[in-house]
Amino acid sequence: MAYFSIGDEFEKVSLMLHLTSEPEPADHGIGLDFRVNDIEAMVSALKEEGVLIVQNPNESEWGKEASIADPDGYKLRLSSK
């Protein structure tokens, strides 16, 4: 795995690259993960805007995660602590 971060604990951008044997979160192309402060509020706001929610927020080993789809069908993952 390769991991790179820039910023501090309050505002940070991170990039993590790793191999996986599973196709999730992307069925094709690349997978993007956006860290948000309040995943429940973000998913609720996205639903109101008509965004397709692929997976509602649930607990994982990384914190809470949810998946949405962009207009082209690419899955984007949201996560929070």
C-alpha positions in Angstrom: 0.0 0.0 0.0 1.1 3.6 -0.7 -0.2 6.4 1.4 0.4 10.2 1.1 -1.2 13.0 3.1 -0.8 16.8 3.1 -2.2 19.1 5.7 -2.9 18.9 9.4 -5.5 17.2 11.6 -8.1 19.8 10.7 -7.7 20.1 6.9 -6.0 17.2 5.2 -6.0 15.6 1.8 -4.9 12.0 1.6 -4.2 9.6 -1.2 -4.0 5.8 -0.6 -3.3 3.3 -3.3 -3.6 -0.4 -2.7 -4.2 -3.7 -4.5 -7.4 -5.6 -3.8 -8.8 -8.9 -4.9 -12.4 -7.5 -4.7 -13.9 -5.1 -7.3 -15.5 -2.9 -4.6 -15.8 0.1 -4.4 -15.3 0.4 -8.2 -16.9 -1.9 -10.7 -14.7 -0.3 -13.3 -12.1 2.5 -13.4 -10.9 3.8 -10.1 -12.4 4.1 -6.7 -12.5 7.4 -4.9 -13.0 7.8 -1.1 -14.1 11.1 0.4 -13.7 11.6 4.1 -16.6 13.7 5.6 -17.2 14.9 9.1 -20.8 13.7 9.4 -21.6 10.9 7.0 -25.3 10.6 8.1 -25.9 14.3 7.3 -24.0 14.1 4.0 -25.9 11.1 2.8 -29.2 12.7 3.8 -28.3 15.9 1.9 -27.2 13.9 -1.2 -30.5 11.9 -1.2 -32.4 15.2 -1.2 -30.4 16.3 -4.3 -31.4 13.0 -6.0 -28.0 11.3 -5.8 -28.2 7.5 -6.1 -27.2 6.0 -2.8 -25.6 2.6 -3.5 -24.9 1.7 0.2 -26.3 3.5 3.2 -23.9 4.3 6.0 -22.7 1.3 8.0 -19.9 0.6 10.4 -16.6 -0.9 9.0 -13.1 -1.4 10.2 -12.3 2.1 9.0 -15.2 3.9 10.6 -18.5 4.6 8.9 -18.8 4.1 5.2 -21.4 4.7 2.5 -21.3 4.5 -1.3 -22.9 6.7 -3.9 -22.9 6.7 -7.7 -22.0 9.5 -10.0 -24.1 10.2 -13.2 -21.8 7.8 -15.2 -22.3 5.0 -12.7 -18.9 5.2 -11.0 -19.1 4.5 -7.3 -17.7 6.9 -4.8 -17.2 6.0 -1.2 -17.8 8.4 1.7 -16.3 7.7 5.0 -16.1 9.2 8.5 -14.5 8.4 11.8 
